[in-house]
C-alpha cells in the first residue's frame, strides 16, 4: 500500500519527522527512523534523513501504510464560539494582513484551550472573517488574566519566522503594570531567579526585566516594563519579589476577600515592535476601561 502527499506552503522548512507526526500519524521517533532506513518513507522517490527540511511541491511517499499506529484521539475539544464571540473579534484586531494579525487580547480569555479554560482566542479567530481561508498559529502567549498585544500568524511560514524572532529576542514588548508602593528609582533593571513547575519538578530560570516609572505617588506606581527574557509569569514574580506586587494578582499576592476593586490583574501588553525584511512594525494596544479606571482611581496617568 502506498500513499503520496504533496507539500503546500504551510509546511515549507518543516522537518520531515515533525511533518510526519502532525500529518500522518503520531508514532515514536525510532519508528520513523526505521521506516526511512527501509525505504518506507521517501521524498521525491529518494531516501532522506528525518531532519530533512521539506520544500514546496516535494512529494512524500509512504509505503506499507497499514503498519502505522492509529493517531491518538484529541483529548481537548475545540471551543465553539458564539456569534457574539465571532463578531467581537473586529473590535480587538489592531492589524490584519495576509500573513499575521495583531490582537488586543481581552482580559479573561486564554490564548489556547487548556484543561481549566476551553474558551480561547485561537478557536474564536478560526471562525472570524479575518481568518477566512487561514489558520491561526500561536507564536507566543500572554496570561489569561493579562490583556493586550498578541501576534497571531496566518501561515506556517510566518509562524516559524516569529518563533525565530522571539528566540533571538528581536521582538520587543512593553507592558504597563499598576503596582503597590512607591519606586525610589525612576528606571533600572531587575535580575532575578524565578520558578515554575513542570509536573512535580521545580524549574529555576534567570529573568531580566527593564523598568521605568511612568507615574507614581506614595501608595501606587505605574510602570513601563520591557522583559528581556520570556519566563512564565516573569513580571508577576519579579515585582512581587521586589516588594511591589501587581494589583489584582490572585496567584502571587494574597488578596483580601473584601477588596473587590482589585479583582482584575492590572497588567497590560501595551506595545510591540519588530523588524521584517527591513520593514519596521510598531503596534500599540489601548488599555481596557478597567485598567484606565484603576489609573484614575489611584491618581496615576500614562502621559
N, C-alpha and C positions, 0 to 999 in steps of 0.2 A: 504494500500500500504506500502510495506517495502523495504528498500534499505540498503545493507550492504557494509561496507568499511573495507578493511584490511590494517593496518598501516605498512608502509615501513620505511626504515632507516631515511629518510629525516625529519620525524615528531616525532621522539623519544623525549620525555620530553616536548613536546608542551602541553600547557593547552588545555583541551577539548573544551572550548568555543572559543579559538582563532583558533584552528584547524577547528572547525565547520564553523566559519565565512569565513575562507580562502578557504575551500574546498567544502562546501555545499552551503551556502547562507549567505550573509551579512545582518543579522537581529539584532534587538535590544537585549541587554543582558537579559532583562526581559523575552523576548520570549523564549530564550534558557533555562533560569532557569525554566520557567513554563513547558516547554516540558520535561525537566529532571524529574521534580516532578511527572508529569503524566505518566512517563514511555515511552515517545515517543522517547527518546534518551537513549540508553543503551550501556554499554561496556561489552562485553562477557556475554550478557544476564543479566547484573546486572546494577542497578542504581548507578551512581557515581556523585560526585559534579562537578560543572562546572570548578573547579580548578584542577581536576584530571589530572595528567601528563601521557599522553598516552605512551604506550610502543610498541616495535616492535611485530608484529603479533596480537596485540589487534584487535578485531572485533567490529566495531561501527555499531550498528543497528539503523536505523531511521524509525519510524512508521508514517503512515498517512502523507507521504511526501508532498502531494498536498496542505497542508495548509501553507507551507513556501512561503515567498515572492520570486519573481524572483530577481536574483542578478542584481545590477545596472551595466549598461554598462560602460566600462572603458573610461574615457574622453580622456586621453592621449594615442595616438597610439605609438606603438613601433617604434623606429628609424630603418630603413632598411639600414644596412651598405653597402657600395660599396665594390667591390673586393679589391680595394686599402686599404680601412679601415681594412678589414679582414687580408690581407697579412701583414700589418704593425704591427699587434699585436706581432708577433715573435720578432720584434726589441725592444720592450719595456717590455718584460717579463724577470724579473730578476731571479725568482724562480718559478718552476712549479712542483707540485706533486699531488698525488691523493686527497688531502684534501684542498689545497689552492694554490693560486698563489700570487706572489708579483709583482706588476706592477710599472714601471717607467712612471707614467701618463704624457702624453704630455700636454703642456700648451694650454689652449683654448678649452679643451674638458671637459664637465661636467662628474661627476661620474654617475649620474642618470638623466633621462629625466625630464624636467620641462616645465613650460608654456613658458619660454623665450628661452629655448635651448633644442631641441629634440635630437641632436647628443650627444651620451653619451657612456662611456666606457662599461657599463654592456651590452647594446644591441649589441655592436661590439663583445664583448667576447663570447656572445651566439652562434655566427656563426663561431668562430675560432676553429682550430683543437685542441688547448689546452683544450677547454671546450666541446669537443665532448662527449656526454653522461653525461654531468654535467651541473648544473645550477649555474650561478654566483650569489653569495649572497653578498650584500653590508654590511660591518661590521663597516665602518667608512667613513668619507668623507674628501676630501680636496677641496678647492675652484676651480672653473673652471679655473681661471687665475693662479693658483698655480700648479707647476709641481712637480713630484717626487713620492716617495714610497707610494704605496697604497696596502693594503691587500684585496684580494677578495677570499672569501671562496667558496668551491666547493660542499658543502653539508650542510644541516641544523645543523648537529651536531657540525661542526667546526664554523659555523656562530654563534651559541649560545655560544660556547667556547670563541671566540674572543670578542663577545659582553660583556661577563662577565669579561674578562681580561681588556678591556678598562674601564669598570665600576669601577673596583677596582684599576685602574691605574697601571697595571702590563705590559702594552705595552708602551715602551719608544721611543719617536721620537725626532730627531734632525733636525732642519730646518736651512737653510742658508738664510740670508737676506742681501741685499745691501741697506744701509740706508743713509740718508743725515746727514752730520755733523760728528764731532769727539766725541767719547766717552771718558770721563775722567777716568772712572773706567774700569779696564780690565775684570772684571766679577762682577756679582751681581744678584739680584732677583727683578723683577718688580711685584708689588702687586697693583692692581687697580680694580675699578668697571667699567665694560663695559656694553654696552646696545645693545639690539636687539629688533625687533618688531615682535609680533605675531598678525597679523591683524593690528588693530589700537592701541593695547596695548603695552606699552613700558616696557620691562623686564630688570631689573638690575641683574647682576651676578658678583661674585668675580672672578678675573682672576689672576693666578700666573704663571709667566714665568721666568725661569733662563736663563741668557745670559752670553756669553763670547766673547770678542773681538778677532777675528782671525787675522785681519789686519786692519789698519786704517791710514788715513792721515788727513790733515786739513779740507778736504771737505767731505770725504765719509768714511764709515766703513763697513766692512764685519763682520757680527755677526753669531755666532752659538747660536741657540735658543732651549731651552728644555721646552716646555709647560707642566706644572704640571696639569692644568685644561684644559678642551677642549671646550671653549666657541666659539660661532660663530664669525669669523673674529677677534679672540682674539689677535693674533700677530700684525695684521694691526692696530687695535685700540690702543693697548698699546704703540706701538712705536711712533705713531702719538702724543699720549698724553704726551709722554716724549720728544717731540721735535725732533724726528728722524724718519720721515716718510719713508716707503719703496719706493724705486724708482719705478715709473710706476704705483703707486696705484691710479687709477682713482676714486675710490669710497670714500676714506678717505683723499685724498690730492688733492687740487686744482692744476690742471695741466695746464701749459702754452700751448696754441694751437700750437706754433711753435716747441715745444720740442718733436720732433718725436722719438728721440733716446730712450727716457724713456717710450715708449708706452706699453712695456710689464712689468708685475709685476715681480720684482726681488725677489721672494720668492720661495724657493725650499725645498721640503721634502727630506732631504739628507740621513738620516739613520733611521732605525727602528730595535728594538730588543725586544725579548720576550722569555719566558721560557714555554715549554710544556712538561709535563712528564719528568722533569729533563733534557731535551734537550735544549740547548741554540741555538737560531736562531738570526743571525745578518746579516742584509742586507744593502747595500749601493746603492743608485740611483745616477748615474753620472749626474751632471747638464747639461742642454742642451747648444747648441752653443750660443744662445742668452745671457744666463747667463754668460758663460765663456768669451764672447766678451766684456760684460759690465765690468767684473772684470779687464780685460786688459785695457779697455779704462779709467777706474778710478784708474789705478795703484794699484790694490789690488790683493792679492794672497791667495789661500786656504791653501797652505802649506808654 
